[in-house]
Amino acid sequence: MNDNFPPPDDRVIRIDVRPATKADVDAFIAQLLKADWNSPNSPIQMADDLPYEDLKTVLFFDQCRQFLRLMDENRGAPLTATGNLNRAYVAQMIEKMDWLRRYVEPLKRGGLFKVFDEGDVMPLGVIHGVCEYGKLIGKRKNRAFVTTKGRELCDDTQADRLYRLLFLTLFRDFGLDYISGYRETPLVQRTLAVILWRLQMVARDWIAADRLPLEVFLTRVLEQARAVSTMSDMETTILRHEVLEPLVWFGLLESDQTEDEWYRLRAQPRFRKTPLFDRFLTFIWLP
């Protein structure tokens, strides 16, 4: 490999005590790239015993539960011919879900939208898609409905299971390019285990978003991101939208700017890990 990532520190559990060589780092990267994240022998492990108190205020977790509960209370949700939630139901969700309301407020102020399709409200599209991929909701004819699994995982006692499922579904099964709109960068999602491993080390303290691509992207990922557009710093834009901001949604990173400020011209937010990052994710250096 042509990447020069340094060896891990003591925050990565190593089975071997000898100093790591570049060959060791390359071998570990190869293990991460082919890892089955659900395997007990995977080099990336996710906790399944986080208490509800640690998760109840996490944005994506909270809003998915609210989405499922509202759909269950309504005995399902009407769908369009293309499988999206219809406009009337989207309007109802915007009224009742804080994240969606905050997202559409600047769109309303701009005067471009009077009514919203699901595709206009990115967080709703992501929540709907993740819940569908995760089999928390199903479809019957022209209605979506909450499955037995979805209903069970909404219980407070199942918070750890739901959080883990949502994380795996978003980052492994759902297309992260839906969030960014750049469909030419599949390597970002395919190398996500490496990106998370690197973030564990480099995001201990505040670090500007434009410094992170060189720290967390493999060389071939950088090249793919830069090929998307002639716009400068495209790799930072893609990293922010497809990885950093979703990790903020999951309470694993925090930013020194609000969501509204993220989208200002030339805004350069900084990010750092939260304590939940290391409680949830563990990396094991296998010999």
Backbone as CSV, one residue per row, in Angstrom:
resi,resn,N_x,N_y,N_z,CA_x,CA_y,CA_z,C_x,C_y,C_z
1,MET,0.844,-1.197,0.000,0.000,0.000,0.000,0.883,1.253,0.000
2,ASN,0.324,2.342,-0.548,1.088,3.584,-0.633,0.753,4.547,0.491
3,ASP,0.023,4.100,1.488,-0.411,4.980,2.563,0.560,4.895,3.730
4,ASN,0.813,6.025,4.362,1.812,6.099,5.422,1.184,6.445,6.755
5,PHE,0.130,5.763,7.112,-0.484,5.963,8.410,0.469,5.469,9.497
6,PRO,0.583,6.189,10.597,1.443,5.736,11.693,0.825,4.559,12.422
7,PRO,1.640,3.847,13.216,1.094,2.738,14.012,0.061,3.252,15.004
8,PRO,-0.827,2.368,15.454,-1.816,2.776,16.453,-1.172,2.994,17.798
9,ASP,-1.892,3.686,18.663,-1.382,3.918,20.005,-2.077,2.986,20.972
10,ASP,-2.010,3.296,22.258,-2.549,2.382,23.268,-4.068,2.367,23.316
11,ARG,-4.745,3.199,22.495,-6.203,3.143,22.455,-6.696,2.021,21.539
12,VAL,-5.776,1.440,20.758,-6.114,0.282,19.948,-5.591,-0.951,20.670
13,ILE,-6.469,-1.907,20.907,-6.066,-3.117,21.616,-5.210,-3.964,20.687
14,ARG,-3.969,-4.241,21.103,-3.083,-5.068,20.298,-2.811,-6.369,21.022
15,ILE,-2.927,-7.461,20.286,-2.640,-8.770,20.857,-1.131,-8.955,21.006
16,ASP,-0.378,-8.316,20.125,1.077,-8.441,20.101,1.689,-7.218,20.779
17,VAL,2.803,-7.383,21.516,3.383,-6.264,22.258,4.597,-5.659,21.563
18,ARG,5.096,-6.268,20.487,6.267,-5.708,19.816,5.875,-4.427,19.077
19,PRO,6.837,-3.533,18.825,6.527,-2.305,18.074,5.977,-2.638,16.689
20,ALA,4.971,-1.895,16.273,4.356,-2.144,14.977,5.236,-1.602,13.856
21,THR,5.337,-2.344,12.777,6.062,-1.920,11.586,5.073,-1.429,10.532
22,LYS,5.592,-0.848,9.431,4.701,-0.431,8.346,3.974,-1.639,7.761
23,ALA,4.662,-2.771,7.697,4.003,-3.981,7.198,2.839,-4.379,8.102
24,ASP,3.006,-4.186,9.420,1.915,-4.472,10.356,0.733,-3.545,10.104
25,VAL,1.019,-2.263,9.899,-0.049,-1.295,9.643,-0.793,-1.659,8.360
26,ASP,-0.042,-1.996,7.304,-0.672,-2.384,6.041,-1.547,-3.627,6.221
27,ALA,-1.052,-4.578,7.017,-1.821,-5.807,7.255,-3.095,-5.500,8.030
28,PHE,-2.995,-4.574,8.996,-4.177,-4.205,9.775,-5.202,-3.496,8.894
29,ILE,-4.737,-2.612,8.018,-5.641,-1.938,7.085,-6.350,-2.974,6.215
30,ALA,-5.613,-3.964,5.731,-6.209,-5.018,4.906,-7.277,-5.782,5.689
31,GLN,-7.010,-6.045,6.976,-8.009,-6.722,7.812,-9.268,-5.873,7.963
32,LEU,-9.076,-4.570,8.181,-10.229,-3.680,8.332,-11.063,-3.632,7.052
33,LEU,-10.396,-3.613,5.901,-11.101,-3.486,4.634,-11.977,-4.699,4.331
34,LYS,-11.575,-5.871,4.783,-12.356,-7.070,4.487,-13.176,-7.545,5.686
35,ALA,-13.198,-6.761,6.747,-13.841,-7.197,7.992,-15.347,-7.356,7.849
36,ASP,-15.869,-8.405,8.482,-17.296,-8.556,8.699,-17.595,-7.879,10.037
37,TRP,-18.263,-6.738,10.002,-18.439,-5.940,11.206,-19.274,-6.658,12.259
38,ASN,-20.015,-7.655,11.863,-20.845,-8.390,12.811,-20.145,-9.600,13.413
39,SER,-18.961,-9.912,12.931,-18.257,-11.100,13.411,-17.638,-10.858,14.783
40,PRO,-17.674,-11.836,15.684,-17.001,-11.676,16.987,-15.495,-11.581,16.857
41,ASN,-14.951,-11.975,15.702,-13.508,-11.904,15.478,-13.099,-10.708,14.627
42,SER,-14.027,-9.787,14.402,-13.735,-8.635,13.554,-12.751,-7.682,14.238
43,PRO,-11.858,-7.036,13.479,-10.966,-6.033,14.070,-11.685,-4.751,14.464
44,ILE,-12.930,-4.572,14.015,-13.744,-3.443,14.473,-14.934,-4.014,15.232
45,GLN,-15.086,-3.603,16.474,-16.141,-4.116,17.337,-17.034,-2.971,17.794
46,MET,-18.334,-3.253,17.885,-19.306,-2.258,18.326,-20.005,-2.746,19.581
47,ALA,-20.055,-1.900,20.582,-20.677,-2.289,21.852,-22.162,-2.542,21.647
48,ASP,-22.672,-3.522,22.396,-24.110,-3.795,22.359,-24.719,-3.722,23.756
49,ASP,-24.059,-2.966,24.631,-24.550,-2.874,26.008,-24.592,-1.433,26.507
50,LEU,-24.784,-0.481,25.580,-24.851,0.920,25.987,-26.190,1.202,26.662
51,PRO,-26.195,1.897,27.787,-27.470,2.157,28.483,-28.303,3.213,27.761
52,TYR,-29.591,3.139,27.966,-30.522,4.088,27.361,-30.152,5.527,27.706
53,GLU,-29.693,5.763,28.932,-29.340,7.123,29.352,-28.247,7.726,28.484
54,ASP,-27.362,6.885,27.950,-26.281,7.377,27.087,-26.768,7.676,25.677
55,LEU,-27.913,7.155,25.300,-28.366,7.217,23.909,-29.599,8.079,23.692
56,LYS,-30.334,8.372,24.738,-31.665,8.975,24.561,-31.628,10.334,23.885
57,THR,-30.520,11.080,24.004,-30.457,12.401,23.376,-29.686,12.389,22.056
58,VAL,-29.228,11.222,21.608,-28.502,11.132,20.340,-29.478,11.403,19.197
59,LEU,-29.147,12.337,18.345,-30.090,12.859,17.349,-30.694,11.765,16.479
60,PHE,-29.880,10.970,15.814,-30.411,10.010,14.856,-31.237,8.936,15.561
61,PHE,-30.754,8.475,16.689,-31.472,7.487,17.490,-32.841,8.032,17.911
62,ASP,-32.853,9.236,18.457,-34.097,9.838,18.944,-35.097,10.071,17.814
63,GLN,-34.611,10.593,16.676,-35.530,10.924,15.597,-36.052,9.676,14.881
64,CYS,-35.242,8.609,14.815,-35.746,7.360,14.238,-36.830,6.764,15.118
65,ARG,-36.635,6.805,16.419,-37.675,6.292,17.318,-38.945,7.118,17.172
66,GLN,-38.803,8.426,17.066,-39.985,9.267,16.916,-40.689,8.967,15.587
67,PHE,-39.915,8.793,14.529,-40.471,8.456,13.216,-41.271,7.154,13.282
68,LEU,-40.711,6.138,13.922,-41.380,4.843,14.025,-42.647,4.941,14.880
69,ARG,-42.560,5.663,15.973,-43.720,5.767,16.855,-44.858,6.545,16.203
70,LEU,-44.515,7.617,15.490,-45.544,8.386,14.792,-46.209,7.548,13.706
71,MET,-45.408,6.777,12.983,-45.977,5.917,11.947,-46.883,4.858,12.565
72,ASP,-46.473,4.317,13.706,-47.285,3.294,14.366,-48.602,3.885,14.879
73,GLU,-48.518,5.100,15.436,-49.733,5.758,15.926,-50.717,6.016,14.784
74,ASN,-50.184,6.293,13.595,-51.032,6.570,12.432,-51.454,5.296,11.698
75,ARG,-51.048,4.145,12.263,-51.335,2.853,11.630,-50.790,2.788,10.211
76,GLY,-49.566,3.291,10.081,-48.895,3.259,8.789,-48.807,4.632,8.168
77,ALA,-48.220,4.676,6.975,-48.038,5.945,6.277,-48.287,5.736,4.791
78,PRO,-48.997,6.658,4.147,-49.282,6.521,2.711,-48.030,6.757,1.863
79,LEU,-47.884,5.958,0.809,-46.729,6.038,-0.074,-47.150,6.454,-1.475
80,THR,-46.239,7.113,-2.165,-46.459,7.433,-3.574,-46.156,6.200,-4.419
81,ALA,-46.381,6.325,-5.719,-46.117,5.203,-6.630,-44.633,4.832,-6.641
82,THR,-43.759,5.773,-6.306,-42.313,5.495,-6.297,-41.815,5.008,-4.940
83,GLY,-42.735,4.867,-3.969,-42.347,4.335,-2.667,-41.956,5.376,-1.646
84,ASN,-42.069,6.654,-1.990,-41.783,7.718,-1.030,-43.025,8.036,-0.205
85,LEU,-42.812,8.650,0.951,-43.932,9.145,1.751,-44.618,10.270,0.977
86,ASN,-45.940,10.313,1.031,-46.618,11.352,0.252,-46.487,12.715,0.929
87,ARG,-46.859,13.766,0.193,-46.618,15.133,0.659,-47.350,15.445,1.953
88,ALA,-48.567,14.962,2.075,-49.334,15.247,3.288,-48.654,14.638,4.511
89,TYR,-48.141,13.435,4.354,-47.473,12.788,5.488,-46.131,13.464,5.773
90,VAL,-45.413,13.868,4.727,-44.156,14.610,4.920,-44.423,15.880,5.720
91,ALA,-45.491,16.590,5.382,-45.834,17.811,6.111,-46.118,17.510,7.584
92,GLN,-46.766,16.393,7.838,-47.062,15.998,9.211,-45.772,15.693,9.980
93,MET,-44.845,15.008,9.336,-43.573,14.681,9.983,-42.765,15.955,10.271
94,ILE,-42.766,16.890,9.332,-42.037,18.143,9.536,-42.588,18.894,10.742
95,GLU,-43.900,18.864,10.884,-44.531,19.559,12.000,-44.167,18.931,13.344
96,LYS,-43.973,17.611,13.368,-43.810,16.912,14.636,-42.367,16.551,14.980
97,MET,-41.462,16.574,13.988,-40.082,16.146,14.233,-39.148,17.341,14.140
98,ASP,-38.451,17.621,15.240,-37.643,18.833,15.351,-36.549,18.900,14.297
99,TRP,-35.851,17.800,14.032,-34.745,17.804,13.075,-35.237,18.200,11.683
100,LEU,-36.372,17.646,11.287,-36.921,17.961,9.969,-37.341,19.425,9.903
101,ARG,-37.927,19.899,10.969,-38.381,21.297,10.999,-37.192,22.247,10.862
102,ARG,-36.121,21.952,11.581,-34.930,22.806,11.495,-34.312,22.749,10.103
103,TYR,-34.390,21.589,9.473,-33.804,21.440,8.134,-34.542,22.265,7.088
104,VAL,-35.883,22.300,7.181,-36.659,22.961,6.130,-36.807,24.459,6.363
105,GLU,-36.549,24.944,7.565,-36.748,26.377,7.838,-35.965,27.266,6.875
106,PRO,-34.661,27.029,6.639,-33.968,27.902,5.683,-34.481,27.736,4.253
107,LEU,-34.992,26.566,3.898,-35.561,26.374,2.563,-36.830,27.195,2.404
108,LYS,-37.611,27.255,3.468,-38.821,28.080,3.431,-38.466,29.558,3.331
109,ARG,-37.452,29.957,4.112,-37.057,31.381,4.087,-36.561,31.795,2.709
110,GLY,-35.945,30.844,2.008,-35.453,31.152,0.667,-36.559,31.286,-0.362
111,GLY,-37.772,30.878,0.004,-38.912,31.040,-0.885,-38.983,30.035,-2.013
112,LEU,-38.128,29.008,-1.998,-38.109,28.037,-3.088,-39.146,26.937,-2.920
113,PHE,-39.580,26.699,-1.684,-40.484,25.591,-1.410,-41.730,26.087,-0.682
114,LYS,-42.868,25.632,-1.153,-44.121,25.836,-0.427,-44.606,24.510,0.154
115,VAL,-44.395,23.438,-0.592,-44.686,22.086,-0.114,-43.428,21.258,-0.334
116,PHE,-43.324,20.157,0.411,-42.103,19.363,0.375,-42.404,17.913,0.019
117,ASP,-41.676,17.407,-0.959,-41.631,15.972,-1.199,-40.590,15.369,-0.257
118,GLU,-40.652,14.058,-0.075,-39.669,13.414,0.797,-38.236,13.702,0.323
119,GLY,-38.016,13.695,-0.983,-36.680,13.929,-1.515,-36.132,15.314,-1.237
120,ASP,-37.001,16.256,-0.862,-36.548,17.607,-0.536,-36.014,17.704,0.889
121,VAL,-36.339,16.717,1.710,-36.012,16.770,3.142,-35.020,15.640,3.439
122,MET,-33.741,15.946,3.244,-32.711,14.913,3.339,-32.777,14.072,4.611
123,PRO,-32.902,14.661,5.816,-32.945,13.810,7.010,-34.095,12.809,6.992
124,LEU,-35.240,13.205,6.458,-36.383,12.293,6.393,-36.099,11.149,5.431
125,GLY,-35.490,11.461,4.289,-35.139,10.412,3.344,-34.159,9.412,3.943
126,VAL,-33.209,9.907,4.733,-32.226,9.017,5.363,-32.908,8.150,6.423
127,ILE,-33.718,8.769,7.278,-34.417,8.016,8.325,-35.309,6.942,7.708
128,HIS,-36.102,7.326,6.709,-36.988,6.374,6.045,-36.184,5.231,5.440
129,GLY,-35.114,5.556,4.722,-34.311,4.534,4.076,-33.652,3.589,5.061
130,VAL,-33.084,4.135,6.128,-32.418,3.300,7.130,-33.422,2.389,7.825
131,CYS,-34.583,2.930,8.166,-35.604,2.095,8.820,-36.086,0.987,7.890
132,GLU,-36.143,1.273,6.602,-36.564,0.244,5.643,-35.472,-0.809,5.463
133,TYR,-34.223,-0.369,5.248,-33.107,-1.311,5.094,-32.941,-2.168,6.352
134,GLY,-33.182,-1.566,7.506,-33.026,-2.287,8.755,-34.225,-3.136,9.140
135,LYS,-35.231,-3.188,8.238,-36.446,-3.991,8.453,-37.227,-3.553,9.702
136,LEU,-37.129,-2.267,10.003,-37.939,-1.693,11.077,-39.303,-1.272,10.550
137,ILE,-39.391,-1.052,9.241,-40.670,-0.798,8.595,-40.770,-1.702,7.369
138,GLY,-41.988,-1.978,6.960,-42.244,-2.758,5.763,-43.238,-2.033,4.876
139,LYS,-43.559,-2.637,3.740,-44.512,-2.046,2.792,-45.600,-3.056,2.484
140,ARG,-46.791,-2.548,2.375,-47.912,-3.363,1.926,-48.766,-2.502,1.018
141,LYS,-48.797,-2.883,-0.250,-49.491,-2.092,-1.268,-48.958,-0.664,-1.252
142,ASN,-49.788,0.296,-0.936,-49.367,1.704,-1.004,-49.187,2.320,0.378
143,ARG,-48.847,1.483,1.373,-48.624,1.996,2.729,-47.372,1.375,3.326
144,ALA,-46.687,2.184,4.128,-45.589,1.686,4.949,-46.130,1.408,6.343
145,PHE,-45.553,0.435,7.015,-46.002,0.112,8.361,-44.805,-0.310,9.208
146,VAL,-44.933,-0.132,10.516,-43.878,-0.520,11.444,-43.957,-2.026,11.667
147,THR,-42.826,-2.695,11.538,-42.791,-4.144,11.728,-42.766,-4.478,13.224
148,THR,-42.976,-5.753,13.521,-42.871,-6.206,14.912,-41.485,-5.900,15.462
149,LYS,-40.467,-6.118,14.649,-39.092,-5.810,15.053,-38.942,-4.331,15.373
150,GLY,-39.480,-3.472,14.511,-39.384,-2.036,14.749,-40.071,-1.614,16.020
151,ARG,-41.221,-2.204,16.274,-41.980,-1.871,17.484,-41.208,-2.314,18.734
152,GLU,-40.646,-3.504,18.690,-39.903,-4.023,19.846,-38.664,-3.185,20.136
153,LEU,-37.931,-2.783,19.092,-36.677,-2.061,19.302,-36.892,-0.608,19.726
154,CYS,-38.111,-0.116,19.648,-38.407,1.234,20.139,-38.502,1.285,21.659
155,ASP,-38.580,0.146,22.308,-38.653,0.111,23.768,-37.333,0.584,24.366
156,ASP,-37.401,1.323,25.476,-36.184,1.848,26.113,-35.193,0.750,26.455
157,THR,-35.690,-0.409,26.803,-34.796,-1.507,27.199,-34.015,-2.064,26.014
158,GLN,-34.425,-1.723,24.797,-33.754,-2.210,23.587,-32.917,-1.116,22.921
159,ALA,-32.623,-0.056,23.669,-31.926,1.092,23.077,-30.590,0.705,22.458
160,ASP,-29.816,-0.141,23.155,-28.500,-0.515,22.645,-28.606,-1.280,21.333
161,ARG,-29.593,-2.170,21.248,-29.784,-2.942,20.013,-30.214,-2.041,18.852
162,LEU,-31.118,-1.108,19.124,-31.583,-0.218,18.067,-30.452,0.686,17.597
163,TYR,-29.706,1.255,18.517,-28.601,2.156,18.146,-27.592,1.423,17.264
164,ARG,-27.216,0.218,17.665,-26.234,-0.553,16.893,-26.780,-0.883,15.508
165,LEU,-28.045,-1.275,15.434,-28.655,-1.582,14.145,-28.690,-0.354,13.244
166,LEU,-29.084,0.790,13.789,-29.142,2.010,12.985,-27.758,2.383,12.461
167,PHE,-26.745,2.263,13.318,-25.377,2.588,12.910,-24.931,1.667,11.775
168,LEU,-25.080,0.367,11.956,-24.666,-0.585,10.931,-25.426,-0.377,9.634
169,THR,-26.718,-0.118,9.738,-27.531,0.029,8.536,-27.148,1.275,7.759
170,LEU,-26.962,2.385,8.456,-26.592,3.614,7.746,-25.227,3.488,7.091
171,PHE,-24.242,3.037,7.843,-22.869,3.081,7.343,-22.473,1.877,6.498
172,ARG,-23.232,0.772,6.581,-22.875,-0.401,5.789,-23.845,-0.668,4.636
173,ASP,-25.122,-0.415,4.845,-26.130,-0.808,3.849,-26.717,0.367,3.076
174,PHE,-26.973,1.466,3.766,-27.558,2.641,3.127,-26.464,3.375,2.357
175,GLY,-26.797,3.936,1.209,-25.792,4.644,0.416,-25.479,6.011,0.988
176,LEU,-24.250,6.185,1.490,-23.866,7.484,2.049,-23.856,8.572,0.988
177,ASP,-23.746,8.177,-0.279,-23.757,9.187,-1.342,-25.118,9.868,-1.472
178,TYR,-26.174,9.276,-0.898,-27.477,9.947,-0.870,-27.377,11.237,-0.062
179,ILE,-26.559,11.221,0.980,-26.425,12.390,1.855,-25.650,13.494,1.152
180,SER,-24.565,13.111,0.474,-23.713,14.118,-0.158,-24.177,14.492,-1.559
181,GLY,-24.846,13.562,-2.241,-25.232,13.807,-3.622,-24.144,13.463,-4.616
182,TYR,-22.988,12.969,-4.137,-21.886,12.594,-5.030,-21.844,11.077,-5.144
183,ARG,-22.295,10.560,-6.276,-22.434,9.117,-6.422,-21.199,8.477,-7.054
184,GLU,-20.128,9.223,-7.191,-18.918,8.684,-7.812,-17.852,8.315,-6.791
185,THR,-18.218,8.229,-5.513,-17.209,7.985,-4.485,-17.550,6.774,-3.608
186,PRO,-17.774,5.603,-4.198,-18.122,4.428,-3.384,-17.003,3.977,-2.456
187,LEU,-15.749,4.362,-2.745,-14.638,3.925,-1.899,-14.719,4.507,-0.491
188,VAL,-15.395,5.627,-0.315,-15.539,6.189,1.026,-16.249,5.177,1.923
189,GLN,-17.386,4.673,1.454,-18.142,3.718,2.266,-17.398,2.384,2.386
190,ARG,-16.730,1.960,1.327,-16.039,0.669,1.354,-14.840,0.673,2.301
191,THR,-14.271,1.830,2.547,-13.094,1.916,3.422,-13.431,2.530,4.779
192,LEU,-14.700,2.516,5.139,-15.138,3.237,6.337,-14.484,2.713,7.612
193,ALA,-14.213,1.411,7.694,-13.566,0.878,8.900,-12.208,1.531,9.117
194,VAL,-11.468,1.767,8.031,-10.167,2.438,8.137,-10.366,3.889,8.567
195,ILE,-11.362,4.555,7.996,-11.629,5.956,8.345,-11.964,6.079,9.827
196,LEU,-12.789,5.194,10.338,-13.158,5.234,11.756,-11.948,4.953,12.644
197,TRP,-11.122,3.998,12.254,-9.905,3.693,13.013,-9.000,4.925,13.112
198,ARG,-8.832,5.614,11.982,-7.975,6.799,11.981,-8.607,7.938,12.795
199,LEU,-9.929,8.107,12.686,-10.592,9.154,13.464,-10.431,8.915,14.959
200,GLN,-10.418,7.655,15.364,-10.238,7.358,16.781,-8.954,7.992,17.311
201,MET,-7.943,8.060,16.468,-6.653,8.610,16.909,-6.531,10.113,16.667
202,VAL,-6.921,10.575,15.481,-6.614,11.964,15.111,-7.665,12.958,15.591
203,ALA,-8.827,12.488,16.012,-9.897,13.401,16.433,-10.061,13.420,17.947
204,ARG,-8.988,13.151,18.680,-9.075,13.227,20.143,-9.320,14.655,20.604
205,ASP,-8.748,15.597,19.877,-8.976,17.017,20.164,-9.489,17.659,18.887
206,TRP,-9.895,18.917,18.994,-10.457,19.606,17.839,-9.493,19.574,16.659
207,ILE,-10.020,19.229,15.493,-9.225,19.244,14.266,-10.113,19.766,13.146
208,ALA,-9.579,20.679,12.346,-10.353,21.282,11.263,-10.677,20.242,10.205
209,ALA,-11.870,20.364,9.634,-12.323,19.386,8.641,-11.362,19.279,7.467
210,ASP,-10.763,20.406,7.051,-9.901,20.350,5.869,-8.558,19.670,6.140
211,ARG,-8.251,19.375,7.393,-7.031,18.616,7.702,-7.285,17.112,7.728
212,LEU,-8.542,16.734,7.803,-8.856,15.324,8.042,-8.705,14.396,6.832
213,PRO,-8.993,14.830,5.591,-8.859,13.869,4.488,-7.486,13.207,4.407
214,LEU,-6.423,13.974,4.562,-5.083,13.388,4.500,-4.803,12.468,5.680
215,GLU,-5.531,12.675,6.766,-5.331,11.862,7.964,-6.120,10.558,7.937
216,VAL,-7.259,10.537,7.242,-8.140,9.372,7.353,-8.405,8.639,6.045
217,PHE,-8.208,9.295,4.904,-8.480,8.663,3.620,-7.255,7.904,3.122
218,LEU,-7.467,6.700,2.618,-6.433,6.018,1.861,-6.178,6.789,0.571
219,THR,-4.992,6.595,-0.008,-4.611,7.357,-1.196,-5.633,7.214,-2.311
220,ARG,-6.106,6.003,-2.549,-7.042,5.799,-3.658,-8.396,6.456,-3.386
221,VAL,-8.750,6.631,-2.115,-9.995,7.330,-1.784,-9.833,8.820,-2.065
222,LEU,-8.703,9.375,-1.677,-8.419,10.779,-1.993,-8.507,11.030,-3.490
223,GLU,-7.903,10.143,-4.260,-7.886,10.315,-5.717,-9.299,10.262,-6.279
224,GLN,-10.115,9.328,-5.773,-11.485,9.226,-6.263,-12.289,10.469,-5.899
225,ALA,-12.119,10.967,-4.671,-12.859,12.150,-4.235,-12.455,13.376,-5.055
226,ARG,-11.167,13.511,-5.326,-10.694,14.683,-6.078,-11.125,14.634,-7.537
227,ALA,-11.415,13.451,-8.042,-11.817,13.311,-9.443,-13.276,13.685,-9.676
228,VAL,-14.037,13.862,-8.599,-15.462,14.158,-8.732,-15.693,15.509,-9.372
229,SER,-14.849,16.486,-9.031,-15.077,17.861,-9.469,-13.755,18.609,-9.479
230,THR,-13.706,19.677,-10.262,-12.532,20.545,-10.255,-12.566,21.518,-9.081
231,MET,-13.662,21.519,-8.336,-13.767,22.397,-7.175,-12.686,22.046,-6.168
232,SER,-12.042,23.057,-5.628,-10.972,22.810,-4.670,-11.517,22.183,-3.393
233,ASP,-10.699,21.327,-2.795,-11.021,20.713,-1.504,-12.281,19.848,-1.553
234,MET,-12.513,19.209,-2.698,-13.689,18.349,-2.822,-13.626,17.187,-1.834
235,GLU,-12.402,16.711,-1.528,-12.277,15.594,-0.599,-12.801,15.958,0.790
236,THR,-12.645,17.231,1.196,-13.174,17.664,2.490,-14.693,17.715,2.463
237,THR,-15.256,18.223,1.382,-16.708,18.287,1.244,-17.330,16.902,1.345
238,ILE,-16.754,15.941,0.639,-17.287,14.581,0.655,-17.120,13.947,2.023
239,LEU,-15.963,14.115,2.648,-15.736,13.550,3.977,-16.734,14.134,4.980
240,ARG,-16.948,15.438,4.927,-17.886,16.063,5.869,-19.280,15.493,5.723
241,HIS,-19.791,15.465,4.470,-21.184,15.080,4.259,-21.409,13.584,4.459
242,GLU,-20.455,12.749,4.065,-20.685,11.306,4.078,-20.214,10.631,5.364
243,VAL,-19.345,11.278,6.128,-18.797,10.622,7.319,-18.916,11.490,8.568
244,LEU,-18.345,12.687,8.544,-18.244,13.486,9.765,-19.619,13.899,10.283
245,GLU,-20.446,14.452,9.419,-21.757,14.910,9.881,-22.653,13.747,10.316
246,PRO,-22.702,12.620,9.574,-23.450,11.476,10.100,-22.936,10.973,11.443
247,LEU,-21.629,11.053,11.677,-21.111,10.648,12.985,-21.550,11.619,14.080
248,VAL,-21.732,12.882,13.723,-22.320,13.843,14.674,-23.757,13.442,14.974
249,TRP,-24.508,13.040,13.939,-25.887,12.596,14.161,-25.940,11.454,15.173
250,PHE,-24.911,10.608,15.165,-24.878,9.448,16.062,-24.202,9.752,17.398
251,GLY,-23.850,11.010,17.638,-23.269,11.385,18.916,-21.837,10.914,19.097
252,LEU,-21.162,10.500,18.012,-19.800,9.979,18.104,-18.749,11.058,17.852
253,LEU,-19.133,12.094,17.134,-18.305,13.291,16.963,-19.133,14.492,17.398
254,GLU,-18.429,15.567,17.714,-19.089,16.850,17.937,-18.385,17.901,17.094
255,SER,-19.114,18.942,16.750,-18.581,20.025,15.930,-18.620,21.326,16.707
256,ASP,-17.717,22.230,16.365,-17.728,23.539,17.021,-18.615,24.529,16.274
257,GLN,-19.370,24.039,15.273,-20.329,24.869,14.564,-21.679,24.159,14.535
258,THR,-22.736,24.934,14.443,-24.074,24.366,14.337,-24.304,23.860,12.912
259,GLU,-25.378,23.102,12.731,-25.706,22.600,11.395,-25.902,23.750,10.413
260,ASP,-26.547,24.819,10.846,-26.755,25.964,9.952,-25.420,26.533,9.494
261,GLU,-24.449,26.591,10.398,-23.145,27.160,10.060,-22.333,26.254,9.147
262,TRP,-22.610,24.945,9.181,-21.878,24.027,8.299,-22.003,24.426,6.840
263,TYR,-23.152,24.991,6.474,-23.445,25.223,5.068,-23.149,26.660,4.616
264,ARG,-22.544,27.439,5.497,-22.123,28.778,5.066,-20.968,28.645,4.079
265,LEU,-20.896,29.583,3.155,-19.803,29.593,2.194,-18.470,29.694,2.938
266,ARG,-17.579,28.782,2.614,-16.215,28.739,3.171,-16.191,28.431,4.672
267,ALA,-17.275,27.948,5.223,-17.259,27.538,6.625,-16.292,26.371,6.782
268,GLN,-15.524,26.383,7.863,-14.552,25.314,8.092,-14.694,24.819,9.533
269,PRO,-15.664,23.964,9.774,-15.882,23.495,11.141,-14.750,22.600,11.617
270,ARG,-14.643,22.504,12.931,-13.716,21.557,13.547,-14.542,20.444,14.191
271,PHE,-13.928,19.279,14.289,-14.603,18.121,14.861,-13.695,17.452,15.885
272,ARG,-14.309,16.765,16.842,-13.562,15.907,17.758,-14.475,14.789,18.254
273,LYS,-13.832,13.727,18.744,-14.584,12.595,19.283,-15.337,13.003,20.539
274,THR,-16.451,12.340,20.754,-17.136,12.406,22.041,-16.741,11.170,22.854
275,PRO,-17.000,11.152,24.156,-16.721,9.942,24.943,-17.458,8.709,24.412
276,LEU,-18.630,8.922,23.779,-19.390,7.793,23.266,-18.636,7.054,22.166
277,PHE,-17.789,7.741,21.423,-17.032,7.117,20.339,-16.248,5.917,20.863
278,ASP,-15.467,6.130,21.916,-14.620,5.046,22.436,-15.412,4.025,23.239
279,ARG,-16.580,4.411,23.741,-17.413,3.418,24.419,-18.089,2.497,23.414
280,PHE,-18.374,3.032,22.234,-19.093,2.249,21.226,-18.160,1.468,20.306
281,LEU,-17.067,2.083,19.874,-16.189,1.464,18.879,-14.865,1.037,19.504
282,THR,-14.453,-0.173,19.218,-13.168,-0.696,19.648,-12.477,-1.337,18.452
283,PHE,-11.173,-1.120,18.347,-10.386,-1.700,17.259,-9.376,-2.670,17.843
284,ILE,-9.351,-3.867,17.312,-8.491,-4.922,17.843,-7.469,-5.303,16.782
285,TRP,-6.209,-5.110,17.114,-5.092,-5.410,16.220,-4.807,-6.900,16.326
286,LEU,-5.213,-7.641,15.305,-5.050,-9.092,15.351,-3.720,-9.496,14.736
287,PRO,-2.963,-10.408,15.379,-1.668,-10.843,14.818,-1.878,-11.716,13.584
